[in-house]
Amino acid sequence: MMMKHGWDNYVRYAWGKNELRPISKRGHSASIFGASNMGATIVDGMDTLYIMGLHDEYKQARDWIAQNLDFDIVMTYFQSFDTVKTFD
């Protein structure tokens, strides 16, 4: 099962980071969300984990979100981003 393989490697090498870089086996967080560890892969994968019946993995993801996800970090980035003025 490809989802299980990908998820297990994300957990092993990049847990809490936004994504896994599979070749280097390292987590990476710099993205449109800034450099914060938002666990974007965790948030994005939750519905798939549940639908595929990977309920232990779903619970692990849910618990990480409950304990670690902080939208205040992201909102600080977006508030700065939104204030950028572009000139036509």
Protein Blocks (a to p, Z undefined) as FASTA:
>chain_A
ZZlmmmmmmmmmmgoiabdcfklopacfbdfkojadehlmmmmmmmmmmmnopamlmmmm
mmmmmmmmcfklmmmmmmmmmmpccdZZ
